[in-house]
Amino acid sequence: MESGTRPVKGRRKMIANMTPALQPGVFVFCSTFNNEAAGETLKLAKGSFIEDEGMSLILPKGEADRLGLSYDTPMRQITLMVFSSLTGVGLTAAVSGELAREKIPANVVAASQHDHIFVPADKAEAAMEILRALQARAQSDAPRS
């Protein structure tokens, strides 16, 4: 994070500045219930979360295949490039709502700098179009100075 950079907090401002970027690669959500296996795969993970049932991981699909881990749907990652505040309200709801209207599942991961939306790989381009249109609408609604 750049010195002096402040996270964006207002709903309209977050949406108007979200600038979705489709990241390279295909990812899958996996679970491991073996602590030893979790330690080995954690260093390969794009993200992780400890749940009561075990460790959930977001892995590159190729790594999950190599490790023999089971998964459901291959996903693509869309990063919202706005530096959104963790206490900002409305960005996740707006993004997931727009995608839901078009029946595109959205798995949202909030990190300290950006939000990341994982969508089915075969729907990634459609999701990008929807998010760009949402951003354009928010920009056109912006107050003019």
N, C-alpha and C positions, 0 to 999 in steps of 0.2 A: 504494500500500500504506500502510495506517495505521501510524503509529509504534508500535512495540511488538508488532505483529501477527506471530505466528510461524506458519509453514506447518504444516499437519497432516501427520503422517508415518505413524502406525499404520494398518494395513490396515482394520480394523474401523471405526476412527474416521473415516477418509477416506470410507468407503462410507456410514456412518451420517449424515454431514454433507454428502454430495455435492450434494443439492438440484438435480436436473437442471432446466434452463430452456431451453425451445425458443425459439430466436432467430428474429426475423422474417427473411424473405427466403429465396431459393433460390440455392444456390451450385453451382458446377461446378469440377472439377479440369481444368486445361488445361496444355499445354506450349507453350513458344515456344523456337525455336532461333535466332532472330534477336536479337542483342544490342540493336539499336535498338528493336525491338518490345517486348522485355522491359522496357526502361527506361520506355517509355510505359505499359505495363500494370501495372507494379509499384505505382504509386501508387493503383491501383484495387483491388489485391489484399487479400483478407482474410488471406492467408498466402502464403508463398513458400518455395521450397527450391531451391538450386542443385544439380543433379545432373550427372553426367558428360555426359549427352546434351543438357542445356539447362536452362532455368528452368521449374520446375513452379509453377503459381499456383493459388490458390483464389480464384475471382472470382464476383461476383454474376452469375447467369445472363444477365441483361439486358445486362451489359457484354460478356460473352463473345460473345453473339449480335451485338451492335453491331460488335464488332471482327472478326467472322467467324472466331473461334477454334473449333476442334472440341473436343468433349467427349463423355463417355460418359453418365453417369447424373446427373440433377439431384439435389442433396442438400439436406438441412436440417441446420442446426447446433444441437446440444444442448450447452449449456455446463454443466459440473459446477461449481456455485458455491462449493464448498469450496476454500479456499486450500491446495491440496495441495503437498507438498514434491516437488521434482524428484527427490529421492532416496528418496521413499516407495515401498514395494513392495506391489503387489497391486491397486491401484485399476483400472488399465488392464486387467489380466487379468480381474478380476471383471466389469467392465462389458462387455468384448468377449465374454467367455465366456457371460454371460447372453443377450446379443443373438444370438450364434452359435447357441445352443440353439433359438432361434426363427427361425433362418435369415435374420437381419437383418445385412447387412454393416455393419461399423463401421470408419470411418477416423478414427483418433485423432490429434489434434494436441495436444501438451503445450506450454503456454506458461508464462511465469514465475509467473502468478497462478492459472490454472485449466487444466483439461483440457477439450478441445472434441471432441465426437464428431460426425462427419458421417455421416449415414445417408441411404439413398434417400428422396426426398421423400415417396413414397407409403407409406413405412413409419415415418414420424416419430412419429405419434401412438401406434402400437403400441410403438415403442421407448421413448417416454416412460412408458407404463404399466409396462413391464418394469423400467425403471430406478427408478421410484417404489417398486415392489414390492421390489426389491433393497434399497433404502434402508430401507424399513419393516422388513424382516427384520433388517437390521444394527442398527437402533435397538431392536428388541425383544430382541435378544441382548446389549444393552449391560448392563454391570454396574450395579446400582442402588446409589445412595449414601444 
